[in-house]
């Protein structure tokens, strides 16, 4: 429709107390996913990978300029909802960028570069990267085994990323998360029949979700907890 500034009305529902928040999160997700129409069919095609769009076709990677939000709960409550949704969507965007991209754009070294840029200005998230392949082989033998077929190519060498979030207050609780991030399925070995390895590059969503969770936590620096 060509609309560049959108006002979203978030209306309450007596059966669904979080309906307004869910509405806003749904709108934010729709602004992230960019779809195209196939030339050969009338149906909507698969979604593009948005991080590639932002980097190669910037004019296609932005669906609107402004998303306004209206709620009948008052200015203070609406702002609180928007702030929370913004934090959640920031984390979901990080997870989508990593999980939805291809094995070349989001190879292990590239994911590390991406995360370093994401948390570069963070005062609460620290990141440590294990890139020495001898250390990985000794301390993470299963990771080394999975990646052995691709490890001879520098851009596909394995990485271990350790993130730590510490809030402003004295930590009252510690939460530990572990996510699997296989960027090139089966370590690059074509072990399935009849071309069924095609498109298998999405076994990194666990690690992507963990990284996104840390991004959400970065918005809540004042909380008293530790995240590892």
Secondary structure, DSSP 8 states (H G I E B T S, - for coil): ----EEEEEE--BTTBTTHHHHHHHHHHHHHH--EEE-SS-SSEEEE--HHHHHHH-GGGS-S-SEEEEEETT-HHHHHHHHHHHHHHHHHHHHHHHHHHS-TTTT-HHHHHHHHHHHTTT-SSEEEEEE--HHHHHHH-HHHHHHTTTTTTSGGG---EEEEEEE-SS--SEEE------BSSGGGG---SSTTTTTT---BTHHHHHHHHHHHHHHT-TTS-EEE-
